[in-house]
Amino acid sequence: MKTTISMAATTVPRVVHPYKTRNGGATVTVFVPYNCHNHCPFCINKAEYEDMTGFSEEAICQSIRLMDSLTPFCDFVFTGGEPFANMESLQRMLDCIPVTHKVYINTTLPVFENQSEDDIVAFTERNRHKITCINVSRHMQHYVQESNDGLLSRLAVPFRINCVLYKKYPADQLKPYLERFRKIDGASIQFRFDYTETTPDNLYEEGHDHILHDLKKIADYTGLDGCRMRCGFHFDYKGMELTYHKTLPYSTVIERDERDDKEYDILYDILIKQTGAIHSDWDGTPLDIEAYRNVVFEPYDLKWIQRSRTGLSKRLPFLKTACAIFH
């Protein structure tokens, strides 16, 4: 039995309790040590790249190897910055990760003077045994410099489209946006709520969620899954998988376990920063490495909360995949 769930504050220093995490280990998010050229208004990472003093690929690689030694089956996520802005550096960091891990890359798939679409395709071919999924940012409002949509179908690894529906997004453009990607083989879309605005109170709230209401008008609702930290509303749009994802802006839950009467910091994400420093949350809290060596593992609490009978049978293969790429 577990009692007294409370969410870790993101601005107030907190006592470090013994750690818990899901079987396999918390997801390790790696911030690449080089910048992107976009200016997404919801990005909380951009300011960190204004002064790159101390950024170190070598230190990041050392931290990757350390996390592999502690949890040899955890997931890794590369973000930034822009991971594909320096593919030689990205390759060296990828080479530090054994194939026991799933690897996800958040990117805009940038193409520029010295980097072609063919270069990106070749990178995915070389790493097809290692990359689980590439999460490609394609927003309805144009915050990023986009490569050609045709590049997506050429990738040698699975991909998913990520789109943040930010503030007063153009709801009338939802269907044209979905039609744009429905034409591409293998495409699925994850719409994301602005995580800087997500709270424990609105994480699962449906009645006043206008994004959820807009999606239900144009796509078939197939179910809801979630855990303490995040949730996903699933849809089918003319055979294309569609998820509306909401997540809290921090990654630690403080919870008392009645079985041993101890309070635990339950970790969902661990961060390797641009300097190689390892944090246990997005607010700069350092990970206690020695405490994490003794982490208590528990089953992942992500589960199905609602399932639509009308859409379930044709969606079962996707539902399994969705749980695997819930990042």
C-alpha positions in Angstrom: 0.0 0.0 0.0 1.1 3.5 -0.8 -0.3 6.7 0.8 0.1 10.4 0.9 1.1 11.2 -2.7 2.6 14.7 -3.0 4.3 16.3 -6.0 7.8 17.5 -5.6 8.2 21.3 -5.8 10.2 22.7 -8.6 11.5 25.8 -6.9 11.9 24.8 -3.2 15.0 22.8 -2.1 13.9 19.4 -0.8 15.2 16.7 1.3 16.5 13.7 -0.7 14.7 10.5 0.3 15.6 7.0 -0.7 15.0 6.6 -4.4 12.4 4.5 -6.2 11.9 4.1 -10.0 10.3 1.8 -12.4 11.7 -1.5 -13.4 14.6 -0.9 -15.8 15.4 2.5 -14.4 14.3 6.1 -14.9 14.5 7.6 -18.4 17.8 9.3 -18.9 17.5 12.6 -20.9 20.7 13.8 -22.4 21.1 17.5 -23.3 23.5 17.7 -26.3 26.3 20.3 -25.8 25.4 22.4 -28.8 22.6 24.7 -29.7 19.7 24.9 -32.1 18.6 27.8 -34.2 15.0 27.8 -33.3 13.0 30.0 -30.9 10.1 28.0 -29.7 8.2 30.1 -27.0 7.5 27.1 -24.8 11.1 25.8 -24.8 12.6 26.0 -21.3 16.0 24.9 -22.5 16.9 27.7 -24.8 18.3 30.0 -22.1 20.8 27.3 -21.0 22.5 27.6 -24.3 23.2 31.3 -24.2 26.4 30.6 -22.3 28.0 27.3 -23.3 31.0 27.6 -20.9 31.7 24.2 -19.4 29.7 22.2 -22.0 31.6 19.0 -22.6 30.8 16.0 -24.9 33.5 14.0 -23.1 31.9 14.6 -19.7 28.5 13.7 -21.1 29.9 10.4 -22.4 31.3 9.7 -19.0 27.9 10.3 -17.4 26.2 8.1 -20.1 28.5 5.2 -19.2 27.8 5.7 -15.5 24.1 5.6 -16.0 24.4 2.5 -18.2 26.4 0.8 -15.4 23.7 1.7 -12.8 20.6 0.8 -14.9 21.7 -1.2 -18.0 18.1 -1.4 -19.4 16.9 2.2 -19.0 15.7 4.4 -21.9 17.8 7.3 -23.2 16.4 10.4 -24.8 18.6 12.9 -26.7 17.4 16.5 -26.7 18.8 20.0 -26.8 19.6 22.1 -28.4 19.4 20.2 -31.6 20.9 16.7 -31.6 21.3 16.5 -35.4 23.1 19.9 -35.5 26.3 18.0 -35.0 26.0 14.4 -36.2 29.6 13.5 -35.5 29.2 14.4 -31.8 25.8 12.7 -31.7 27.4 9.5 -33.1 30.1 9.5 -30.5 27.5 9.9 -27.7 25.3 7.1 -29.2 28.3 4.9 -29.4 28.5 5.0 -25.6 25.1 3.4 -25.3 24.9 -0.4 -25.5 22.0 -2.0 -27.4 20.3 -3.0 -24.2 18.8 0.5 -24.1 16.0 2.1 -26.1 17.1 5.4 -27.6 14.9 8.3 -28.6 16.0 11.5 -30.3 14.0 14.8 -30.2 14.8 16.8 -33.3 13.7 19.1 -36.1 15.8 17.1 -38.6 17.7 20.2 -39.7 19.2 20.5 -43.2 21.7 23.2 -43.9 24.7 24.0 -46.1 27.0 21.2 -44.9 24.3 18.7 -44.0 21.9 17.2 -46.6 18.8 15.0 -46.3 21.0 12.1 -47.6 23.4 12.6 -44.7 20.5 12.3 -42.2 19.2 9.2 -43.9 22.7 7.6 -43.9 23.0 8.3 -40.2 19.7 6.5 -39.5 20.8 3.6 -41.6 24.1 3.3 -39.7 22.2 3.4 -36.4 19.0 1.5 -37.2 20.0 -1.2 -34.6 20.2 1.4 -31.9 17.6 4.2 -32.5 14.2 3.2 -31.3 12.3 6.3 -32.5 13.0 9.8 -33.8 10.5 12.4 -32.4 10.3 15.1 -35.0 9.0 18.6 -34.1 6.5 19.9 -36.6 4.3 22.6 -35.0 1.2 24.1 -36.5 2.6 27.5 -35.8 6.0 27.7 -37.5 8.6 28.0 -34.7 11.2 25.8 -36.3 13.0 25.6 -39.6 11.6 22.4 -41.2 13.2 20.0 -43.6 11.1 18.5 -46.4 8.3 16.2 -45.3 9.6 13.7 -47.8 12.6 13.1 -45.6 10.4 11.4 -43.0 9.5 8.4 -45.2 13.2 7.9 -46.1 14.3 7.5 -42.5 15.5 4.0 -41.7 14.1 4.0 -38.2 10.6 4.6 -36.8 9.5 8.3 -36.3 6.7 10.2 -34.7 5.6 13.8 -35.2 5.5 16.0 -32.1 3.4 19.1 -32.0 2.9 21.4 -29.1 -0.5 23.1 -29.2 0.5 26.3 -27.6 -1.9 28.9 -26.2 -4.3 30.1 -29.0 -3.4 27.5 -31.6 -5.3 27.6 -34.9 -7.9 24.9 -34.2 -9.4 25.3 -37.7 -6.0 24.0 -39.0 -6.0 20.7 -37.1 -7.6 18.7 -39.9 -5.3 20.1 -42.7 -2.3 19.4 -40.4 -3.4 15.8 -39.9 -4.1 15.3 -43.6 -0.5 16.6 -44.3 1.1 13.7 -42.4 -1.6 11.0 -43.0 -0.1 10.8 -46.5 3.3 9.7 -45.1 3.8 6.0 -44.5 4.6 5.2 -40.9 3.5 8.6 -39.5 1.9 9.0 -36.1 1.3 12.2 -34.3 1.6 13.2 -30.6 0.0 16.5 -29.8 1.4 17.9 -26.6 -0.1 20.2 -24.0 2.2 23.1 -22.9 4.0 21.3 -20.1 4.9 24.6 -18.4 1.2 25.0 -17.7 0.5 21.4 -16.5 -0.4 20.9 -12.9 -1.6 17.9 -10.8 -5.0 19.5 -10.9 -5.3 19.7 -14.7 -3.2 16.7 -15.7 -6.2 14.4 -16.0 -8.9 17.2 -16.2 -11.2 16.7 -19.3 -14.2 18.9 -18.8 -12.4 22.2 -19.5 -9.6 20.9 -21.8 -10.4 22.6 -25.1 -7.6 20.7 -26.9 -9.2 17.4 -25.9 -12.6 18.7 -27.1 -11.2 19.8 -30.4 -9.6 16.5 -31.1 -12.7 14.5 -30.2 -14.6 16.5 -32.9 -12.3 15.3 -35.7 -10.9 11.9 -34.6 -12.2 8.7 -33.0 -11.3 8.5 -29.3 -9.9 5.1 -28.4 -8.7 5.4 -24.8 -6.7 7.0 -22.0 -3.5 5.8 -20.4 -1.4 7.4 -17.7 0.6 7.3 -14.5 1.4 9.7 -11.6 3.4 11.9 -13.9 1.8 11.9 -17.4 -1.1 10.8 -19.5 -2.1 10.2 -23.0 -5.5 10.5 -24.8 -5.5 8.2 -27.8 -7.3 8.7 -31.1 -7.6 7.2 -34.5 -7.7 9.6 -37.5 -8.5 7.7 -40.7 -6.2 4.9 -39.7 -3.4 7.2 -38.4 -2.4 6.9 -34.7 -2.8 10.1 -32.7 -2.1 10.9 -29.1 -2.7 13.9 -26.9 0.0 13.9 -24.3 0.2 15.8 -21.0 3.1 15.7 -18.6 4.0 17.5 -15.4 7.0 20.0 -15.6 9.0 18.0 -13.0 9.9 14.4 -12.7 9.9 13.4 -9.0 7.0 12.3 -6.8 7.4 12.1 -3.1 5.4 9.2 -1.7 5.2 7.2 1.6 5.1 3.4 1.3 3.1 1.9 4.1 4.9 -1.4 3.8 8.1 0.1 5.3 6.8 3.4 6.4 9.4 5.3 4.4 9.1 8.3 2.1 10.6 7.8 -1.3 11.6 10.1 -4.1 10.1 8.3 -7.1 12.1 9.3 -10.2 10.7 9.3 -13.7 13.4 11.2 -15.4 17.2 11.7 -14.9 19.0 14.4 -16.7 22.5 14.5 -18.1 23.2 18.2 -18.6 25.4 19.9 -21.2 28.3 19.9 -18.7 27.9 16.2 -17.9 26.3 17.0 -14.5 23.5 14.5 -13.5 20.3 15.8 -12.1 17.3 14.0 -10.7 14.7 16.6 -11.8 14.3 19.5 -14.2 14.8 22.1 -11.4 18.5 21.4 -11.1 18.4 18.9 -8.2 21.6 16.8 -8.3 21.2 13.1 -8.5 22.7 11.4 -5.4 24.7 8.7 -7.3 25.3 6.6 -4.3 21.7 6.6 -3.3 20.7 5.7 -6.8 23.0 2.6 -6.7 20.5 1.3 -4.1 17.4 2.4 -5.9 14.2 0.4 -5.2 12.5 -0.8 -8.4 8.7 -1.0 -8.8 6.5 -2.0 -11.7 5.9 0.9 -14.1 2.6 2.5 -13.1 1.6 3.5 -16.6 -1.7 1.7 -17.3 -4.9 2.0 -19.3 -7.6 3.9 -17.6 -10.2 4.1 -20.3 -10.6 2.0 -23.5 -13.1 2.6 -26.3 -14.6 -0.7 -27.4 -15.2 0.7 -30.9 -11.6 1.5 -31.6 -9.8 -1.0 -29.5 -9.7 -4.1 -31.8 -8.0 -2.3 -34.7 -5.7 -0.4 -32.4 -4.2 -3.1 -30.3 -0.8 -3.2 -32.2 -0.5 0.6 -31.8 -1.4 0.6 -28.1 1.5 -1.7 -27.4 3.8 0.7 -29.3 2.4 3.7 -27.6 3.4 2.5 -24.2 6.9 1.9 -25.5 7.4 5.4 -26.8 5.7 7.4 -24.1 8.4 10.1 -23.9 
